[in-house]
Amino acid sequence: MHKLSKKRVIIIALLLLSLVGGYVGWYYLLRKGPSATYKDPATHFKYGSIGQKSGFPLDLWLVIPEVFKDKLPGKSGGWEKFGFIVEEP
């Protein structure tokens, strides 16, 4: 048997890493999952799907107001600056 060259080992490792990274990206960002359903019409109106099945990535949704804090008007934090009505738990 012959030894694998260092270059070949690096190429195989990068290929495996890109395959795993591609799968993780697809699973968390692009995969179509079931939409949440609500029995109460008012609750469905407030929290239900508007037709975008996979939804906006949650990590981005949580980070955007913090990243652009200095670019937005007003003193309130979070999505209120974008004009959203936020319900406190």
FENWO-V29646 format. One record per residue. N is the residue number from 1. RES is the residue in three letters. SS is DSSP state (a for helix, b for strand, c for the rest). Layout:
# FENWO-V29646
[[N,RES,SS] [N,RES,SS]]
This chain:
# FENWO-V29646
[[1,MET,c] [2,HIS,c] [3,LYS,c] [4,LEU,c] [5,SER,c] [6,LYS,a] [7,LYS,a] [8,ARG,a] [9,VAL,a] [10,ILE,a] [11,ILE,a] [12,ILE,a] [13,ALA,a] [14,LEU,a] [15,LEU,a] [16,LEU,a] [17,LEU,a] [18,SER,a] [19,LEU,a] [20,VAL,a] [21,GLY,a] [22,GLY,a] [23,TYR,a] [24,VAL,a] [25,GLY,a] [26,TRP,a] [27,TYR,a] [28,TYR,a] [29,LEU,a] [30,LEU,a] [31,ARG,c] [32,LYS,c] [33,GLY,c] [34,PRO,c] [35,SER,c] [36,ALA,c] [37,THR,c] [38,TYR,c] [39,LYS,c] [40,ASP,c] [41,PRO,a] [42,ALA,a] [43,THR,a] [44,HIS,a] [45,PHE,a] [46,LYS,a] [47,TYR,a] [48,GLY,c] [49,SER,c] [50,ILE,c] [51,GLY,c] [52,GLN,c] [53,LYS,c] [54,SER,c] [55,GLY,c] [56,PHE,c] [57,PRO,c] [58,LEU,a] [59,ASP,a] [60,LEU,a] [61,TRP,a] [62,LEU,a] [63,VAL,a] [64,ILE,a] [65,PRO,a] [66,GLU,a] [67,VAL,a] [68,PHE,c] [69,LYS,a] [70,ASP,a] [71,LYS,a] [72,LEU,c] [73,PRO,c] [74,GLY,c] [75,LYS,c] [76,SER,c] [77,GLY,c] [78,GLY,a] [79,TRP,a] [80,GLU,a] [81,LYS,a] [82,PHE,a] [83,GLY,c] [84,PHE,c] [85,ILE,c] [86,VAL,c] [87,GLU,c] [88,GLU,c] [89,PRO,c]]
